[in-house]
């Protein structure tokens, strides 16, 4: 990451959340359909790795990146 990159914390109000839900909740994508397509097509990264499982469990500290925007999962 460069100095200009910003990572926003997104509190989920619990210990875990599924990737598909988180993308909508964090405002990274508008709908579940968008989330499904972006995940399947390999446009979503979790902790720097492409993640193709919509049901991937995210926990505190996980970094999710879509379209160059990265957010951090917080409880």
N, C-alpha and C positions, 0 to 999 in steps of 0.2 A: 504494500500500500504506500502511496505517496503521502506527503504531508497534507495535501489538499483533500484527500479522501476522508469522508466522515462516516463514522459508525454510530448509528443511533441505537439506544437501548429500547427494547419493546417489552414491557412487563406483561406476562401472560396470566397472572393471577393464580398460578398453580405450579406444579413441578414439571409437567410434561404437556406438550401439545403436538398434534400431528402436523407435518409439513404443509399439507394442502390447506388446513385450517389457518395455520400461521400466516401463510402468504396473503390471505384475505384480511385477516385480523390486523396485520402490520401495515396494510395499505399498499403492499407491493404489487398486488394484482386486484382487479375489480371483482372477479367472480370465480366460483369453483371450477367452471369450465375452462377459464383462462389458466388457472393453476394447474389443472390436469394436463392440458396441452403443453404448457411450458416445462413441466416436470418430465413428461414422457419424451419431449423433443430435446432434452438435455440442456435447457437454458437456466437451470437452477443449481446453485452450488451450496453445499453445506460444509463448512470448515475447509473450503478450498477445493473440495472434490465434487464432481457432478453427481447429483442425486436424482435417481429416476423412480424412487418409491414415494408415492403421495402420502402413505401412512407412516413414513419415517418419524420416529419419536424424537422430538427436539427437547433439549434440556438446558438448564442455566448455562450461559456462556457460549452456546453454539452460535456460529456466524452463518447467516443465510444471505446469499448474494443473487440478485436478479437484475439484469440490465445495468450492471455497473453500480448498483446501490446495495450496500451491505448493512444489515441490521443484526443486533445481538439479542439473543433470547435472555430474558430475565424473569425470575419468578414473581 
